[in-house]
């Protein structure tokens, strides 16, 4: 299986340039926030699928990033609302 090695400083810079917090990137990538921290602090390898997804998530236009942030906020608010009525766990 092909695995891509990405230097931690490049990984972090790409996340920051995309305007994403660690939490937002973790949500979009379906990772834990700890996984994002690992990629930002030590050289890790990701498989081709993860690398392609990371590239798509971090190389978007400002308009796409703004739309994504609005969507993430909407989803977060919806989950919190569902938690308050007991549909999902907090």
GULUMKOL-299219 format. One record per atom (N, C-alpha, C, O): residue in three letters; atom name; x, y, z. Coordinates in Angstrom, 3 decimals, always signed. Example, Ala and Ser with C-alpha at 12.3 -4.5 7.8 and 13.67 -1.06 7.14 Angstrom:
{residuo=ALA | atomo=N | x=+13.190 | y=-5.690 | z=+7.800}
{residuo=ALA | atomo=CA | x=+12.300 | y=-4.500 | z=+7.800}
{residuo=ALA | atomo=C | x=+13.200 | y=-3.300 | z=+7.800}
{residuo=ALA | atomo=O | x=+14.236 | y=-3.319 | z=+8.465}
{residuo=SER | atomo=N | x=+12.850 | y=-2.250 | z=+7.080}
{residuo=SER | atomo=CA | x=+13.670 | y=-1.060 | z=+7.140}
{residuo=SER | atomo=C | x=+12.900 | y=+0.030 | z=+7.870}
{residuo=SER | atomo=O | x=+13.409 | y=+1.138 | z=+8.039}
This chain:
{residuo=UNK | atomo=N | x=+0.842 | y=-1.179 | z=+0.000}
{residuo=UNK | atomo=CA | x=+0.000 | y=+0.000 | z=+0.000}
{residuo=UNK | atomo=C | x=+0.886 | y=+1.241 | z=+0.000}
{residuo=UNK | atomo=O | x=+1.878 | y=+1.302 | z=+0.727}
{residuo=UNK | atomo=N | x=+0.534 | y=+2.212 | z=-0.803}
{residuo=UNK | atomo=CA | x=+1.267 | y=+3.467 | z=-0.872}
{residuo=UNK | atomo=C | x=+1.002 | y=+4.291 | z=+0.379}
{residuo=UNK | atomo=O | x=-0.145 | y=+4.442 | z=+0.800}
{residuo=UNK | atomo=N | x=+2.064 | y=+4.822 | z=+0.970}
{residuo=UNK | atomo=CA | x=+1.934 | y=+5.688 | z=+2.136}
{residuo=UNK | atomo=C | x=+2.767 | y=+6.940 | z=+1.885}
{residuo=UNK | atomo=O | x=+3.895 | y=+6.863 | z=+1.397}
{residuo=UNK | atomo=N | x=+2.202 | y=+8.080 | z=+2.220}
{residuo=UNK | atomo=CA | x=+2.868 | y=+9.365 | z=+2.007}
{residuo=UNK | atomo=C | x=+3.339 | y=+9.923 | z=+3.336}
{residuo=UNK | atomo=O | x=+2.567 | y=+10.006 | z=+4.292}
{residuo=UNK | atomo=N | x=+4.589 | y=+10.300 | z=+3.395}
{residuo=UNK | atomo=CA | x=+5.165 | y=+10.911 | z=+4.592}
{residuo=UNK | atomo=C | x=+5.068 | y=+12.427 | z=+4.430}
{residuo=UNK | atomo=O | x=+5.447 | y=+12.973 | z=+3.394}
{residuo=UNK | atomo=N | x=+4.568 | y=+13.088 | z=+5.444}
{residuo=UNK | atomo=CA | x=+4.410 | y=+14.534 | z=+5.405}
{residuo=UNK | atomo=C | x=+5.109 | y=+15.117 | z=+6.638}
{residuo=UNK | atomo=O | x=+4.860 | y=+14.675 | z=+7.760}
{residuo=UNK | atomo=N | x=+5.967 | y=+16.093 | z=+6.433}
{residuo=UNK | atomo=CA | x=+6.672 | y=+16.702 | z=+7.559}
{residuo=UNK | atomo=C | x=+5.671 | y=+17.441 | z=+8.446}
{residuo=UNK | atomo=O | x=+4.741 | y=+18.071 | z=+7.942}
{residuo=UNK | atomo=N | x=+5.859 | y=+17.365 | z=+9.765}
{residuo=UNK | atomo=CA | x=+4.908 | y=+17.987 | z=+10.700}
{residuo=UNK | atomo=C | x=+4.677 | y=+19.465 | z=+10.442}
{residuo=UNK | atomo=O | x=+3.542 | y=+19.935 | z=+10.509}
{residuo=UNK | atomo=N | x=+5.739 | y=+20.204 | z=+10.148}
{residuo=UNK | atomo=CA | x=+5.570 | y=+21.646 | z=+9.936}
{residuo=UNK | atomo=C | x=+4.761 | y=+21.946 | z=+8.670}
{residuo=UNK | atomo=O | x=+4.033 | y=+22.938 | z=+8.626}
{residuo=UNK | atomo=N | x=+4.879 | y=+21.110 | z=+7.653}
{residuo=UNK | atomo=CA | x=+4.095 | y=+21.298 | z=+6.429}
{residuo=UNK | atomo=C | x=+2.635 | y=+20.951 | z=+6.696}
{residuo=UNK | atomo=O | x=+1.732 | y=+21.666 | z=+6.261}
{residuo=UNK | atomo=N | x=+2.406 | y=+19.854 | z=+7.412}
{residuo=UNK | atomo=CA | x=+1.049 | y=+19.449 | z=+7.770}
{residuo=UNK | atomo=C | x=+0.352 | y=+20.579 | z=+8.526}
{residuo=UNK | atomo=O | x=-0.764 | y=+20.967 | z=+8.178}
{residuo=UNK | atomo=N | x=+1.017 | y=+21.113 | z=+9.573}
{residuo=UNK | atomo=CA | x=+0.435 | y=+22.172 | z=+10.392}
{residuo=UNK | atomo=C | x=+0.168 | y=+23.422 | z=+9.555}
{residuo=UNK | atomo=O | x=-0.891 | y=+24.040 | z=+9.667}
{residuo=UNK | atomo=N | x=+1.133 | y=+23.787 | z=+8.721}
{residuo=UNK | atomo=CA | x=+0.990 | y=+24.985 | z=+7.888}
{residuo=UNK | atomo=C | x=-0.189 | y=+24.841 | z=+6.922}
{residuo=UNK | atomo=O | x=-0.929 | y=+25.799 | z=+6.701}
{residuo=UNK | atomo=N | x=-0.364 | y=+23.662 | z=+6.353}
{residuo=UNK | atomo=CA | x=-1.491 | y=+23.441 | z=+5.437}
{residuo=UNK | atomo=C | x=-2.817 | y=+23.579 | z=+6.182}
{residuo=UNK | atomo=O | x=-3.765 | y=+24.170 | z=+5.665}
{residuo=UNK | atomo=N | x=-2.882 | y=+23.030 | z=+7.402}
{residuo=UNK | atomo=CA | x=-4.112 | y=+23.155 | z=+8.201}
{residuo=UNK | atomo=C | x=-4.394 | y=+24.625 | z=+8.497}
{residuo=UNK | atomo=O | x=-5.518 | y=+25.098 | z=+8.326}
{residuo=UNK | atomo=N | x=-3.366 | y=+25.337 | z=+8.941}
{residuo=UNK | atomo=CA | x=-3.533 | y=+26.748 | z=+9.277}
{residuo=UNK | atomo=C | x=-3.906 | y=+27.578 | z=+8.053}
{residuo=UNK | atomo=O | x=-4.780 | y=+28.441 | z=+8.138}
{residuo=UNK | atomo=N | x=-3.260 | y=+27.334 | z=+6.921}
{residuo=UNK | atomo=CA | x=-3.572 | y=+28.067 | z=+5.692}
{residuo=UNK | atomo=C | x=-5.006 | y=+27.819 | z=+5.229}
{residuo=UNK | atomo=O | x=-5.625 | y=+28.674 | z=+4.595}
{residuo=UNK | atomo=N | x=-5.515 | y=+26.646 | z=+5.554}
{residuo=UNK | atomo=CA | x=-6.904 | y=+26.333 | z=+5.195}
{residuo=UNK | atomo=C | x=-7.883 | y=+26.968 | z=+6.178}
{residuo=UNK | atomo=O | x=-9.096 | y=+26.901 | z=+5.978}
{residuo=UNK | atomo=N | x=-7.358 | y=+27.585 | z=+7.242}
{residuo=UNK | atomo=CA | x=-8.226 | y=+28.237 | z=+8.212}
{residuo=UNK | atomo=C | x=-8.959 | y=+27.263 | z=+9.116}
{residuo=UNK | atomo=O | x=-10.044 | y=+27.568 | z=+9.613}
{residuo=UNK | atomo=N | x=-8.371 | y=+26.085 | z=+9.334}
{residuo=UNK | atomo=CA | x=-9.034 | y=+25.053 | z=+10.126}
{residuo=UNK | atomo=C | x=-8.366 | y=+24.905 | z=+11.490}
{residuo=UNK | atomo=O | x=-7.142 | y=+24.952 | z=+11.607}
{residuo=UNK | atomo=N | x=-9.187 | y=+24.729 | z=+12.504}
{residuo=UNK | atomo=CA | x=-8.654 | y=+24.374 | z=+13.812}
{residuo=UNK | atomo=C | x=-8.330 | y=+22.885 | z=+13.783}
{residuo=UNK | atomo=O | x=-8.715 | y=+22.177 | z=+12.852}
{residuo=UNK | atomo=N | x=-7.627 | y=+22.419 | z=+14.797}
{residuo=UNK | atomo=CA | x=-7.349 | y=+20.984 | z=+14.884}
{residuo=UNK | atomo=C | x=-8.656 | y=+20.203 | z=+14.977}
{residuo=UNK | atomo=O | x=-8.812 | y=+19.153 | z=+14.354}
{residuo=UNK | atomo=N | x=-9.579 | y=+20.728 | z=+15.755}
{residuo=UNK | atomo=CA | x=-10.875 | y=+20.060 | z=+15.936}
{residuo=UNK | atomo=C | x=-11.642 | y=+19.966 | z=+14.615}
{residuo=UNK | atomo=O | x=-12.217 | y=+18.925 | z=+14.295}
{residuo=UNK | atomo=N | x=-11.645 | y=+21.061 | z=+13.852}
{residuo=UNK | atomo=CA | x=-12.350 | y=+21.068 | z=+12.564}
{residuo=UNK | atomo=C | x=-11.722 | y=+20.072 | z=+11.594}
{residuo=UNK | atomo=O | x=-12.432 | y=+19.328 | z=+10.917}
{residuo=UNK | atomo=N | x=-10.396 | y=+20.059 | z=+11.526}
{residuo=UNK | atomo=CA | x=-9.727 | y=+19.115 | z=+10.630}
{residuo=UNK | atomo=C | x=-10.024 | y=+17.683 | z=+11.038}
{residuo=UNK | atomo=O | x=-10.285 | y=+16.832 | z=+10.187}
{residuo=UNK | atomo=N | x=-9.985 | y=+17.418 | z=+12.326}
{residuo=UNK | atomo=CA | x=-10.290 | y=+16.064 | z=+12.812}
{residuo=UNK | atomo=C | x=-11.692 | y=+15.649 | z=+12.395}
{residuo=UNK | atomo=O | x=-11.901 | y=+14.518 | z=+11.956}
{residuo=UNK | atomo=N | x=-12.649 | y=+16.554 | z=+12.528}
{residuo=UNK | atomo=CA | x=-14.028 | y=+16.251 | z=+12.145}
{residuo=UNK | atomo=C | x=-14.134 | y=+15.965 | z=+10.653}
{residuo=UNK | atomo=O | x=-14.772 | y=+14.994 | z=+10.246}
{residuo=UNK | atomo=N | x=-13.510 | y=+16.806 | z=+9.842}
{residuo=UNK | atomo=CA | x=-13.578 | y=+16.623 | z=+8.390}
{residuo=UNK | atomo=C | x=-12.861 | y=+15.363 | z=+7.920}
{residuo=UNK | atomo=O | x=-13.271 | y=+14.739 | z=+6.941}
{residuo=UNK | atomo=N | x=-11.797 | y=+14.991 | z=+8.615}
{residuo=UNK | atomo=CA | x=-11.022 | y=+13.821 | z=+8.218}
{residuo=UNK | atomo=C | x=-11.513 | y=+12.540 | z=+8.881}
{residuo=UNK | atomo=O | x=-11.053 | y=+11.449 | z=+8.544}
{residuo=UNK | atomo=N | x=-12.446 | y=+12.667 | z=+9.821}
{residuo=UNK | atomo=CA | x=-12.943 | y=+11.528 | z=+10.592}
{residuo=UNK | atomo=C | x=-11.809 | y=+10.919 | z=+11.420}
{residuo=UNK | atomo=O | x=-11.642 | y=+9.700 | z=+11.476}
{residuo=UNK | atomo=N | x=-11.037 | y=+11.802 | z=+12.060}
{residuo=UNK | atomo=CA | x=-9.939 | y=+11.438 | z=+12.944}
{residuo=UNK | atomo=C | x=-10.252 | y=+11.949 | z=+14.334}
{residuo=UNK | atomo=O | x=-11.198 | y=+12.711 | z=+14.532}
{residuo=UNK | atomo=N | x=-9.453 | y=+11.526 | z=+15.290}
{residuo=UNK | atomo=CA | x=-9.508 | y=+12.152 | z=+16.608}
{residuo=UNK | atomo=C | x=-8.623 | y=+13.393 | z=+16.553}
{residuo=UNK | atomo=O | x=-7.770 | y=+13.518 | z=+15.675}
{residuo=UNK | atomo=N | x=-8.832 | y=+14.302 | z=+17.488}
{residuo=UNK | atomo=CA | x=-7.972 | y=+15.481 | z=+17.542}
{residuo=UNK | atomo=C | x=-6.531 | y=+15.072 | z=+17.861}
{residuo=UNK | atomo=O | x=-5.584 | y=+15.739 | z=+17.445}
{residuo=UNK | atomo=N | x=-6.375 | y=+13.975 | z=+18.599}
{residuo=UNK | atomo=CA | x=-5.050 | y=+13.456 | z=+18.905}
{residuo=UNK | atomo=C | x=-4.284 | y=+13.034 | z=+17.663}
{residuo=UNK | atomo=O | x=-3.064 | y=+13.184 | z=+17.602}
{residuo=UNK | atomo=N | x=-4.991 | y=+12.510 | z=+16.676}
{residuo=UNK | atomo=CA | x=-4.339 | y=+12.130 | z=+15.416}
{residuo=UNK | atomo=C | x=-3.775 | y=+13.362 | z=+14.729}
{residuo=UNK | atomo=O | x=-2.664 | y=+13.329 | z=+14.202}
{residuo=UNK | atomo=N | x=-4.538 | y=+14.451 | z=+14.732}
{residuo=UNK | atomo=CA | x=-4.059 | y=+15.696 | z=+14.132}
{residuo=UNK | atomo=C | x=-2.804 | y=+16.171 | z=+14.868}
{residuo=UNK | atomo=O | x=-1.826 | y=+16.577 | z=+14.239}
{residuo=UNK | atomo=N | x=-2.836 | y=+16.119 | z=+16.202}
{residuo=UNK | atomo=CA | x=-1.666 | y=+16.516 | z=+16.997}
{residuo=UNK | atomo=C | x=-0.464 | y=+15.654 | z=+16.628}
{residuo=UNK | atomo=O | x=+0.643 | y=+16.171 | z=+16.480}
{residuo=UNK | atomo=N | x=-0.667 | y=+14.351 | z=+16.479}
{residuo=UNK | atomo=CA | x=+0.435 | y=+13.465 | z=+16.091}
{residuo=UNK | atomo=C | x=+1.039 | y=+13.877 | z=+14.764}
{residuo=UNK | atomo=O | x=+2.262 | y=+13.936 | z=+14.631}
{residuo=UNK | atomo=N | x=+0.191 | y=+14.167 | z=+13.769}
{residuo=UNK | atomo=CA | x=+0.707 | y=+14.574 | z=+12.464}
{residuo=UNK | atomo=C | x=+1.462 | y=+15.895 | z=+12.552}
{residuo=UNK | atomo=O | x=+2.378 | y=+16.139 | z=+11.766}
{residuo=UNK | atomo=N | x=+1.082 | y=+16.754 | z=+13.510}
{residuo=UNK | atomo=CA | x=+1.731 | y=+18.056 | z=+13.637}
{residuo=UNK | atomo=C | x=+2.993 | y=+18.019 | z=+14.489}
{residuo=UNK | atomo=O | x=+3.754 | y=+18.987 | z=+14.492}
{residuo=UNK | atomo=N | x=+3.233 | y=+16.937 | z=+15.207}
{residuo=UNK | atomo=CA | x=+4.386 | y=+16.898 | z=+16.100}
{residuo=UNK | atomo=C | x=+5.434 | y=+15.860 | z=+15.719}
{residuo=UNK | atomo=O | x=+6.585 | y=+15.960 | z=+16.143}
{residuo=UNK | atomo=N | x=+5.054 | y=+14.879 | z=+14.935}
{residuo=UNK | atomo=CA | x=+6.040 | y=+13.894 | z=+14.503}
{residuo=UNK | atomo=C | x=+5.729 | y=+13.457 | z=+13.075}
{residuo=UNK | atomo=O | x=+4.582 | y=+13.500 | z=+12.632}
{residuo=UNK | atomo=N | x=+6.760 | y=+13.043 | z=+12.375}
{residuo=UNK | atomo=CA | x=+6.590 | y=+12.644 | z=+10.989}
{residuo=UNK | atomo=C | x=+5.842 | y=+11.323 | z=+10.924}
{residuo=UNK | atomo=O | x=+6.357 | y=+10.287 | z=+11.345}
{residuo=UNK | atomo=N | x=+4.646 | y=+11.362 | z=+10.404}
{residuo=UNK | atomo=CA | x=+3.805 | y=+10.175 | z=+10.291}
{residuo=UNK | atomo=C | x=+3.533 | y=+9.906 | z=+8.814}
{residuo=UNK | atomo=O | x=+3.659 | y=+10.791 | z=+7.968}
{residuo=UNK | atomo=N | x=+3.166 | y=+8.696 | z=+8.538}
{residuo=UNK | atomo=CA | x=+2.785 | y=+8.337 | z=+7.177}
{residuo=UNK | atomo=C | x=+1.272 | y=+8.159 | z=+7.117}
{residuo=UNK | atomo=O | x=+0.662 | y=+7.612 | z=+8.037}
{residuo=UNK | atomo=N | x=+0.678 | y=+8.624 | z=+6.029}
{residuo=UNK | atomo=CA | x=-0.752 | y=+8.386 | z=+5.827}
{residuo=UNK | atomo=C | x=-0.925 | y=+7.652 | z=+4.508}
{residuo=UNK | atomo=O | x=-0.147 | y=+7.830 | z=+3.570}
{residuo=UNK | atomo=N | x=-1.961 | y=+6.822 | z=+4.455}
{residuo=UNK | atomo=CA | x=-2.177 | y=+6.080 | z=+3.218}
{residuo=UNK | atomo=C | x=-2.690 | y=+7.022 | z=+2.132}
{residuo=UNK | atomo=O | x=-3.064 | y=+8.161 | z=+2.413}
{residuo=UNK | atomo=N | x=-2.703 | y=+6.551 | z=+0.927}
{residuo=UNK | atomo=CA | x=-3.045 | y=+7.377 | z=-0.226}
{residuo=UNK | atomo=C | x=-4.428 | y=+8.000 | z=-0.082}
{residuo=UNK | atomo=O | x=-4.603 | y=+9.180 | z=-0.388}
{residuo=UNK | atomo=N | x=-5.410 | y=+7.234 | z=+0.376}
{residuo=UNK | atomo=CA | x=-6.765 | y=+7.762 | z=+0.538}
{residuo=UNK | atomo=C | x=-6.765 | y=+8.934 | z=+1.514}
{residuo=UNK | atomo=O | x=-7.344 | y=+9.981 | z=+1.225}
{residuo=UNK | atomo=N | x=-6.113 | y=+8.763 | z=+2.678}
{residuo=UNK | atomo=CA | x=-6.068 | y=+9.838 | z=+3.673}
{residuo=UNK | atomo=C | x=-5.328 | y=+11.051 | z=+3.129}
{residuo=UNK | atomo=O | x=-5.742 | y=+12.187 | z=+3.360}
{residuo=UNK | atomo=N | x=-4.240 | y=+10.816 | z=+2.411}
{residuo=UNK | atomo=CA | x=-3.465 | y=+11.917 | z=+1.845}
{residuo=UNK | atomo=C | x=-4.304 | y=+12.707 | z=+0.843}
{residuo=UNK | atomo=O | x=-4.305 | y=+13.938 | z=+0.871}
{residuo=UNK | atomo=N | x=-5.009 | y=+12.016 | z=-0.030}
{residuo=UNK | atomo=CA | x=-5.853 | y=+12.699 | z=-1.015}
{residuo=UNK | atomo=C | x=-6.957 | y=+13.493 | z=-0.319}
{residuo=UNK | atomo=O | x=-7.241 | y=+14.631 | z=-0.691}
{residuo=UNK | atomo=N | x=-7.567 | y=+12.894 | z=+0.676}
{residuo=UNK | atomo=CA | x=-8.639 | y=+13.576 | z=+1.413}
{residuo=UNK | atomo=C | x=-8.083 | y=+14.812 | z=+2.125}
{residuo=UNK | atomo=O | x=-8.699 | y=+15.877 | z=+2.098}
{residuo=UNK | atomo=N | x=-6.907 | y=+14.665 | z=+2.765}
{residuo=UNK | atomo=CA | x=-6.272 | y=+15.794 | z=+3.437}
{residuo=UNK | atomo=C | x=-6.003 | y=+16.925 | z=+2.441}
{residuo=UNK | atomo=O | x=-6.255 | y=+18.093 | z=+2.739}
{residuo=UNK | atomo=N | x=-5.498 | y=+16.580 | z=+1.275}
{residuo=UNK | atomo=CA | x=-5.219 | y=+17.592 | z=+0.254}
{residuo=UNK | atomo=C | x=-6.501 | y=+18.297 | z=-0.182}
{residuo=UNK | atomo=O | x=-6.506 | y=+19.517 | z=-0.351}
{residuo=UNK | atomo=N | x=-7.578 | y=+17.553 | z=-0.364}
{residuo=UNK | atomo=CA | x=-8.848 | y=+18.164 | z=-0.772}
{residuo=UNK | atomo=C | x=-9.388 | y=+19.079 | z=+0.329}
{residuo=UNK | atomo=O | x=-9.896 | y=+20.164 | z=+0.045}
{residuo=UNK | atomo=N | x=-9.279 | y=+18.643 | z=+1.572}
{residuo=UNK | atomo=CA | x=-9.805 | y=+19.418 | z=+2.693}
{residuo=UNK | atomo=C | x=-9.010 | y=+20.711 | z=+2.902}
{residuo=UNK | atomo=O | x=-9.585 | y=+21.739 | z=+3.261}
{residuo=UNK | atomo=N | x=-7.704 | y=+20.664 | z=+2.682}
{residuo=UNK | atomo=CA | x=-6.864 | y=+21.821 | z=+3.004}
{residuo=UNK | atomo=C | x=-6.553 | y=+22.733 | z=+1.820}
{residuo=UNK | atomo=O | x=-5.903 | y=+23.762 | z=+2.002}
{residuo=UNK | atomo=N | x=-6.989 | y=+22.390 | z=+0.635}
{residuo=UNK | atomo=CA | x=-6.692 | y=+23.235 | z=-0.528}
{residuo=UNK | atomo=C | x=-7.975 | y=+23.703 | z=-1.190}
{residuo=UNK | atomo=O | x=-8.251 | y=+23.387 | z=-2.347}
{residuo=UNK | atomo=N | x=-8.744 | y=+24.454 | z=-0.439}
{residuo=UNK | atomo=CA | x=-10.008 | y=+24.974 | z=-0.953}
{residuo=UNK | atomo=C | x=-9.963 | y=+26.489 | z=-1.001}
{residuo=UNK | atomo=O | x=-9.074 | y=+27.114 | z=-0.422}
{residuo=UNK | atomo=N | x=-10.915 | y=+27.066 | z=-1.688}
{residuo=UNK | atomo=CA | x=-10.986 | y=+28.522 | z=-1.780}
{residuo=UNK | atomo=C | x=-11.535 | y=+29.107 | z=-0.476}
{residuo=UNK | atomo=O | x=-12.090 | y=+28.382 | z=+0.350}
{residuo=UNK | atomo=N | x=-11.377 | y=+30.412 | z=-0.300}
{residuo=UNK | atomo=CA | x=-11.885 | y=+31.081 | z=+0.892}
{residuo=UNK | atomo=C | x=-13.396 | y=+30.905 | z=+1.001}
{residuo=UNK | atomo=O | x=-13.914 | y=+30.697 | z=+2.099}
{residuo=UNK | atomo=N | x=-14.100 | y=+30.984 | z=-0.106}
{residuo=UNK | atomo=CA | x=-15.551 | y=+30.816 | z=-0.095}
{residuo=UNK | atomo=C | x=-15.938 | y=+29.418 | z=+0.380}
{residuo=UNK | atomo=O | x=-16.873 | y=+29.249 | z=+1.162}
{residuo=UNK | atomo=N | x=-15.205 | y=+28.424 | z=-0.106}
{residuo=UNK | atomo=CA | x=-15.477 | y=+27.056 | z=+0.326}
{residuo=UNK | atomo=C | x=-15.192 | y=+26.884 | z=+1.817}
{residuo=UNK | atomo=O | x=-15.944 | y=+26.217 | z=+2.528}
{residuo=UNK | atomo=N | x=-14.100 | y=+27.491 | z=+2.282}
{residuo=UNK | atomo=CA | x=-13.778 | y=+27.405 | z=+3.711}
{residuo=UNK | atomo=C | x=-14.859 | y=+28.066 | z=+4.552}
{residuo=UNK | atomo=O | x=-15.256 | y=+27.531 | z=+5.587}
{residuo=UNK | atomo=N | x=-15.340 | y=+29.230 | z=+4.112}
{residuo=UNK | atomo=CA | x=-16.392 | y=+29.918 | z=+4.859}
{residuo=UNK | atomo=C | x=-17.669 | y=+29.089 | z=+4.889}
{residuo=UNK | atomo=O | x=-18.333 | y=+28.997 | z=+5.922}
{residuo=UNK | atomo=N | x=-18.009 | y=+28.489 | z=+3.757}
{residuo=UNK | atomo=CA | x=-19.194 | y=+27.624 | z=+3.701}
{residuo=UNK | atomo=C | x=-19.020 | y=+26.419 | z=+4.610}
{residuo=UNK | atomo=O | x=-19.954 | y=+26.025 | z=+5.308}
{residuo=UNK | atomo=N | x=-17.823 | y=+25.830 | z=+4.605}
{residuo=UNK | atomo=CA | x=-17.543 | y=+24.671 | z=+5.438}
{residuo=UNK | atomo=C | x=-17.653 | y=+25.032 | z=+6.916}
{residuo=UNK | atomo=O | x=-18.196 | y=+24.259 | z=+7.704}
{residuo=UNK | atomo=N | x=-17.136 | y=+26.215 | z=+7.300}
{residuo=UNK | atomo=CA | x=-17.220 | y=+26.640 | z=+8.700}
{residuo=UNK | atomo=C | x=-18.673 | y=+26.829 | z=+9.127}
{residuo=UNK | atomo=O | x=-19.049 | y=+26.464 | z=+10.241}
{residuo=UNK | atomo=N | x=-19.481 | y=+27.396 | z=+8.248}
{residuo=UNK | atomo=CA | x=-20.908 | y=+27.560 | z=+8.566}
{residuo=UNK | atomo=C | x=-21.575 | y=+26.202 | z=+8.739}
{residuo=UNK | atomo=O | x=-22.383 | y=+26.010 | z=+9.648}
{residuo=UNK | atomo=N | x=-21.235 | y=+25.270 | z=+7.870}
{residuo=UNK | atomo=CA | x=-21.804 | y=+23.930 | z=+7.962}
{residuo=UNK | atomo=C | x=-21.369 | y=+23.236 | z=+9.248}
{residuo=UNK | atomo=O | x=-22.188 | y=+22.611 | z=+9.922}
{residuo=UNK | atomo=N | x=-20.087 | y=+23.343 | z=+9.593}
{residuo=UNK | atomo=CA | x=-19.593 | y=+22.733 | z=+10.831}
{residuo=UNK | atomo=C | x=-20.295 | y=+23.332 | z=+12.051}
{residuo=UNK | atomo=O | x=-20.640 | y=+22.607 | z=+12.984}
{residuo=UNK | atomo=N | x=-20.506 | y=+24.635 | z=+12.046}
{residuo=UNK | atomo=CA | x=-21.203 | y=+25.284 | z=+13.163}
{residuo=UNK | atomo=C | x=-22.649 | y=+24.798 | z=+13.243}
{residuo=UNK | atomo=O | x=-23.158 | y=+24.528 | z=+14.331}
{residuo=UNK | atomo=N | x=-23.303 | y=+24.688 | z=+12.097}
{residuo=UNK | atomo=CA | x=-24.683 | y=+24.204 | z=+12.060}
{residuo=UNK | atomo=C | x=-24.767 | y=+22.776 | z=+12.606}
{residuo=UNK | atomo=O | x=-25.650 | y=+22.462 | z=+13.404}
{residuo=UNK | atomo=N | x=-23.845 | y=+21.915 | z=+12.172}
{residuo=UNK | atomo=CA | x=-23.830 | y=+20.520 | z=+12.633}
{residuo=UNK | atomo=C | x=-23.575 | y=+20.464 | z=+14.130}
{residuo=UNK | atomo=O | x=-24.235 | y=+19.713 | z=+14.848}
{residuo=UNK | atomo=N | x=-22.621 | y=+21.254 | z=+14.604}
{residuo=UNK | atomo=CA | x=-22.301 | y=+21.281 | z=+16.032}
{residuo=UNK | atomo=C | x=-23.505 | y=+21.726 | z=+16.852}
{residuo=UNK | atomo=O | x=-23.815 | y=+21.130 | z=+17.883}
{residuo=UNK | atomo=N | x=-24.178 | y=+22.769 | z=+16.393}
{residuo=UNK | atomo=CA | x=-25.367 | y=+23.256 | z=+17.097}
{residuo=UNK | atomo=C | x=-26.474 | y=+22.204 | z=+17.100}
{residuo=UNK | atomo=O | x=-27.157 | y=+22.022 | z=+18.108}
{residuo=UNK | atomo=N | x=-26.652 | y=+21.518 | z=+15.986}
{residuo=UNK | atomo=CA | x=-27.685 | y=+20.482 | z=+15.896}
{residuo=UNK | atomo=C | x=-27.382 | y=+19.335 | z=+16.858}
{residuo=UNK | atomo=O | x=-28.288 | y=+18.817 | z=+17.510}
{residuo=UNK | atomo=N | x=-26.120 | y=+18.939 | z=+16.947}
{residuo=UNK | atomo=CA | x=-25.734 | y=+17.859 | z=+17.863}
{residuo=UNK | atomo=C | x=-25.969 | y=+18.288 | z=+19.310}
{residuo=UNK | atomo=O | x=-26.474 | y=+17.505 | z=+20.115}
{residuo=UNK | atomo=N | x=-25.608 | y=+19.523 | z=+19.641}
{residuo=UNK | atomo=CA | x=-25.830 | y=+20.022 | z=+21.000}
{residuo=UNK | atomo=C | x=-27.318 | y=+20.045 | z=+21.332}
{residuo=UNK | atomo=O | x=-27.720 | y=+19.704 | z=+22.444}
{residuo=UNK | atomo=N | x=-28.119 | y=+20.444 | z=+20.372}
{residuo=UNK | atomo=CA | x=-29.573 | y=+20.476 | z=+20.579}
{residuo=UNK | atomo=C | x=-30.112 | y=+19.072 | z=+20.797}
{residuo=UNK | atomo=O | x=-30.945 | y=+18.860 | z=+21.678}
{residuo=UNK | atomo=N | x=-29.652 | y=+18.113 | z=+20.010}
{residuo=UNK | atomo=CA | x=-30.075 | y=+16.730 | z=+20.176}
{residuo=UNK | atomo=C | x=-29.627 | y=+16.168 | z=+21.526}
{residuo=UNK | atomo=O | x=-30.332 | y=+15.360 | z=+22.130}
{residuo=UNK | atomo=N | x=-28.466 | y=+16.593 | z=+21.990}
{residuo=UNK | atomo=CA | x=-27.958 | y=+16.142 | z=+23.280}
{residuo=UNK | atomo=C | x=-28.827 | y=+16.657 | z=+24.428}
{residuo=UNK | atomo=O | x=-29.062 | y=+15.954 | z=+25.411}
{residuo=UNK | atomo=N | x=-29.295 | y=+17.885 | z=+24.286}
{residuo=UNK | atomo=CA | x=-30.119 | y=+18.454 | z=+25.367}
{residuo=UNK | atomo=C | x=-31.461 | y=+17.743 | z=+25.504}
{residuo=UNK | atomo=O | x=-32.049 | y=+17.747 | z=+26.585}
{residuo=UNK | atomo=N | x=-31.945 | y=+17.146 | z=+24.450}
{residuo=UNK | atomo=CA | x=-33.220 | y=+16.415 | z=+24.554}
{residuo=UNK | atomo=C | x=-33.007 | y=+14.904 | z=+24.688}
{residuo=UNK | atomo=O | x=-33.957 | y=+14.120 | z=+24.683}
{residuo=UNK | atomo=N | x=-31.725 | y=+14.518 | z=+24.809}
{residuo=UNK | atomo=CA | x=-31.411 | y=+13.120 | z=+25.091}
{residuo=UNK | atomo=C | x=-31.358 | y=+12.174 | z=+23.900}
{residuo=UNK | atomo=O | x=-31.338 | y=+10.957 | z=+24.083}
{residuo=UNK | atomo=N | x=-31.335 | y=+12.708 | z=+22.693}
{residuo=UNK | atomo=CA | x=-31.267 | y=+11.849 | z=+21.514}
{residuo=UNK | atomo=C | x=-29.860 | y=+11.307 | z=+21.300}
{residuo=UNK | atomo=O | x=-29.690 | y=+10.165 | z=+20.873}
{residuo=UNK | atomo=N | x=-28.848 | y=+12.126 | z=+21.596}
{residuo=UNK | atomo=CA | x=-27.452 | y=+11.696 | z=+21.522}
{residuo=UNK | atomo=C | x=-26.771 | y=+12.025 | z=+22.842}
{residuo=UNK | atomo=O | x=-27.243 | y=+12.876 | z=+23.596}
{residuo=UNK | atomo=N | x=-25.654 | y=+11.346 | z=+23.121}
{residuo=UNK | atomo=CA | x=-24.901 | y=+11.626 | z=+24.342}
{residuo=UNK | atomo=C | x=-24.039 | y=+12.856 | z=+24.175}
{residuo=UNK | atomo=O | x=-23.538 | y=+13.133 | z=+23.085}
{residuo=UNK | atomo=N | x=-23.866 | y=+13.596 | z=+25.265}
{residuo=UNK | atomo=CA | x=-22.998 | y=+14.778 | z=+25.241}
{residuo=UNK | atomo=C | x=-21.561 | y=+14.355 | z=+25.191}
{residuo=UNK | atomo=O | x=-20.669 | y=+15.203 | z=+25.164}
